[in-house]
Structures are given as structure tokens and as C-alpha cells.
Amino acid sequence: MSEGSLEGLIDALRRLPGVGVKSAQRMAYHLLQHDRTGAERLALALQHAVSHVHHCERCHTFSEARVCATCLDPQRDARQLLVVESPADQAALERSGSYRGLYFVLMGRLSPLDGIGPADIGVHPLLDRASDGVVQEVILATGFSAEGEATAHVLAAALKARGLSVTRLARGVPVGSELEYVDLSTLAHALHDRR
């Protein structure tokens, strides 16, 4: 293997979130020195996923089919539409087992400083989907970062203007925590959003 190929592999591994130069080097050296079979499996799996995994036409999550299994599930409550930023967020909510409605995955969040606006995250397809005459409640489950809050605010205004009921995930004090150690913003939101 030429030096350029090794550097190319390291550079490719650095594209993963949280992976710096040293971690990428460790992974590359491990795969090439100790697990060439694993390296080949990884390469094939990546190539297969890139060519076969696309976005669901209805909810925009990752799917090999035109419409994902969740959207096709007749047991799901089509009156509820939960909006998340990423397929990872959708997967986390599914693992909780507490939501049985449908989803819409934005594939991002608003970030004017990074040049990411409403057209970049699928606001218009969301508005069309939510206005299908079946959806009765849109649940905004964007993150609680500044960008996630801004995204939720913009979406709520646009959805309410279309006469839809909009709710937001609750925020509050984590179970098992001591109040004196909870940050002030979380305490303020927990007090305001109390039941």
C-alpha cells in the first residue's frame, strides 16, 4: 500500500464525528495490521449503504425502500407527527417505546451563522406533510440547543399559521438528580412547564 493510500484512509476516517488525526491513525493501523477482513467488510458495508440507503419519501428518514416501514405501519397513529432533527433522534425515541405516531426527520436544524436556513432542512416538505388533513398534532422534538430552540420556534409559527396543533417536548429536572446541581435554565424551564 502506498503512503498516499494510507493517508487517504486516515483522512477518510477523520470525516467521522469526534475522530481526530490520532484516532483516525489508530483505526487505520488497526484495520490494516490486525483486521484486514474487517476492513474489507467495512468497505463493502459502506459502499452498499451509500448506494442503497436513501430518504423515505414521507418522513425523510433513512430507508432502502421508497417509503420506510414506520410510515407503512398501519398500527401507527397517523394523527400525530413527531418532528426530529436526525434519524438518530428518531431511533432514540423508538427505543423508548413510548411513541406510536409517525415521524418527520428534518435532517438538520436552523443555523443562520452556518448558512442553514428553512429550505436546507425541509421545512416546506414538513408543512405539506403536516397539512395532509390527517395530522392533528405536531410534536416538536428538536434539541434544546440555541439552534434547536430557534428551529422549534420557526416551525411552531409556520405550523400554527396553518391551523395545526403544535406541542413541544417537555424539559425538566432529570430523574435522580439533586436540585442544587441542576443548571439554572433547566430549573427555570421545569418550574414553568410544571404539571
Disulfide bonds with the S-S distance in Angstrom:
none
